[in-house]
Amino acid sequence: MVGRMWEGPPFSGAKVALLCDTRIVAYLRDDKAGIPFPALWDLPGGGREPGESPVACALREVEEEFGIAIAEDRVRSLRRYESSIAGGLDTYFCVVDVAPSEVERIRFGGEGQHWRLMEAAEFASLADAVPHLKDRLKHYLKART
């Protein structure tokens, strides 16, 4: 686990926008029955493990899913979002800048069909991307301009 034990409010997981200039790392989810958002474009991240902070959760998932390790101090934005499920736990969304050399070192893991680097604005407008992540990315992009 990265960092120290989380003492904040409970949460279910975290997602991260890996930005390389104006582009974002995204992957196409598996097309399987029984998983959330099958066959939609998604961002790295996932469920929290015991004791993890939101940042540690997101960065662990990046390393597991894409094979790149990122230091916690590189997270430039972190925002909590209320659960869309009644009684559900909140989630977090963070943003990290990555260099082209890091993108070149990506080794895609066993979840999902494939990944690609696309314009962040393209991801935010895709009809077949996870809806709430498109909204969170749009919110971030609007706030930074």
N, C-alpha and C positions, 0 to 999 in steps of 0.2 A: 504494500500500500504506500502511496506517495503521501508525504506530509504527516501531520498529527491527526489524532482522533477528532471527528466532527462533533461539536457540542451544540450545533444549531438545531433548528426545527427539523422534524423528519421530512424526508422527500423520497420519491421513488426512483429518480434517475436524472441523467443529464445528457444533453446533446451539445455538440460543438461544431461551429462553422470554422473550417480550416481555410483561411483566405490566402491566396497567392496572388498578390496585386488585386486585380478586379475579378479573379476567378475563385471558384470554390470546389473543394473535393466533395463529390457526391457519389452515392452508389445505388444501384438498382436492387431493391429487396427481392428475396426469393419469392417465387410465385407458388406458395404452398397454402393449402387450406389450414385454418387454425392459427395463423400468425397475424398480428396487426399489420395493416397496410400492405398486403401482398402486392408485389410487382409495381410498387411506387418508388420513386427516387427519394432517397433519405440522406441524412447526415450522420457522421459517426456519433457514437454514444450508446447509452443503454442503461440498464438497471444498476442500482446502487448495491454495493456489497457492504456488509456490516462495518460501521465505523468510518466509512469514506465521507469525505467532504464532496460537495458538488464538483469542484475542479478535479480532485483526485479521481472521481468516478469517470468524468468525461475523458481525462487523459489516459487512464487505464484502458478504457474502451478503444481509444485511438491506437494505442500500442497493440492491443489484441487484434483489432480489425484491419489495421493498415501497416503494422510493423514499424511505426516510427515513435520514438520516445520524445516527449516534449516536457520541458520544465514548467512547473506551476507558475513561475513569475512571468511567463510569456503570455498568460491570459490577459487580454486587454479589456474584456467586457464580460460581466457575469450578471445575469438577471434571473430572478425567480418568477415562475408563472404558476398561477393557481391551477389545480387539476380541473380538467374538463369533465371529470366523472364525479358525481355527487359523493362526498365522503372520501374521495381519493386523495392521495398525497400530492403535494406540489412537485414540480420539476424545475430544472435549471437549464439555461441556454448560455453558452459562452462562445467567445470569439478568440481565435489565435491566428496570428500572421505566420505563414510558413514560407520558406524560401523555395525557389525552383529546385534546388539541390535536394531538399527534403521530399518534395513531390516525386522526384526521380527515384528515391529510395523506397517508395511505397511497395509493400509486399502484401497484397490483398489476402485476407484470411478466408475462412470457410463459410462465412455468412454473406448472402447476397450473390447476385449473378455476375456483376462486374462493376467497376468504378470508372469514373472519368472526371477530368477537370473541366468545368464549364463556367461560363460567365455567371457571377452571382445573380445578376438581374434575370438571366435565363432560368435559373433554378426557381427564383421567386415567382416566375410567371408560368411554370410548367403546369399543365392540367393533371399530369400524372406524378406529382410530388406530394409528400405528406403535407396536408393542408396547414396544420398548425406550425410546422417548421418554416413553411413559406412565409407565413405571417410574422414569425419571430425574426426571420432574416430581413424582411421588408422594414420592420420596426427599427432594427439595428442600422440598416443602410440609410434610412431617413434621418435618424438621430445623428449620424456622423457627418452629414452634409451641412 
